[in-house]
């Protein structure tokens, strides 16, 4: 009898604790009136700017990010083919005027899933 009451109590507790959550948060895509981030500024506690990032878009696809910090300027350029991200070029110009460039190429299968990521070129040059 105790096992039956225990099982019944657990069942009732599970039913009453499983309530439906009616709260939802939705963010519409940019073509439906959403907002795309244009600039991100990180400041120190004294108010001085530590890091600034500027974002560029083509429609709702990000095409470029320029990040300026104490470590230099990093520019990332995104290239798309048929709505798929196909390459990412990352350029870092450090405070000593050394430019490092990495180009990453993405390859997809017939279901538009990434199957390969290749670093094509890595250059380090003085500007």
N, C-alpha and C positions, 0 to 999 in steps of 0.2 A: 504494500500500500504506500509506503514511504517513497519507493522508486517511482510509482505512478504520479504521486503528488509533486515530486521533484521534477520529473519530466514535464508535467503540465505547467509548473511554475516557470521553467526555463522557456518553454514554448510561448507562454503569454508574455514573458519579458522580452523575447525576441520580436514578437509582433508589435508590441507597444514601443520598442526602441527604434524600429525601422520606420521612421517618418519620411515623408517626401519633402525634399528640399526645393522650394519654389524660387529661390534666388538664382539668377543667372546674370552673368556679365558678358556682354557682347561688344566687340569692337568692329565696326564695319570697315571693309576694305576702303582704300582711298577713293576708288571710283564710285563709291556709294556715300561719299561725304566724310570719310574718316580723315584723320590728321596724320601726316607723316613728319617724323622728327627732322628738322632742318639743321639745328645746332645744339650741341651738348657742351656745357661749360662746367668744369669741375674747379672749385675754388678751395683755397686753404682756409683755415679758421680765421686768419687775419684779413680775409677778403681778397687776397691776391689770386690771380688766375693760375691754376696749376696745369690745366689741360683743356684744349678746345678742339672739338670735332665738328666739321661741317659735312652735311650729307647732301648728295645730289641724286635726283630720281628721273627716270623716264616713265611717266605714268606712275604705277605703284611699284616699279622695279628699281632697286637701288643700283646706281651706276658708278658712284664714286664717294669715297670718304677721305677727307683730309684731316689728319689728327696732328695737332701741334702741341708739343710738351717740352719739358726740359731735356728730354732725350733726343729731340730732333723733330723732323716733320715726316710723318708716314702717310703716303698716299696709296689708297687701294682702289683699283679700277676693276669693275665687274663687266664682263661681256656676255651677252646672251645670243643664242641662236635658236630660232623657233620657240621662244619662251622658256628655254632651258639655259641655266647658267653654264657656260662652257669654258670660261677662263677667268682667273683672278690674277691681276698683276699687283704686286706689293713692292713699293719703293720706299726705302728708308734713307733719308738724308740726315746724318747725325750732326751734332754740333762741331765736329772736326772736319766737316764737308766731305765725308765719305758717303758715297751713294751705293746702297745695296739693293739689287732688284731680284725678285723671285717671280716667276711666272708659273702658275699652276693651271693645268689643263684637266678638265673633267670629261670623262666619257660615260655614255649612257647605254643601257640595253634597250631592247625594243619596247619595254614597258616604262621607259623614262626613269629608270632607277640608276643611280650612279654606280658604275662597276669598276672604274679606275680613276685614280688621281695621280697625275704625273707632274713633277717639278721639271720644267723644260730647261730653265736657265737660271743660273745664280751668278750674278756679276757683282763684284765689289770694285768700285772705281773711285778715284779722288776727283772731286769737282773743282 
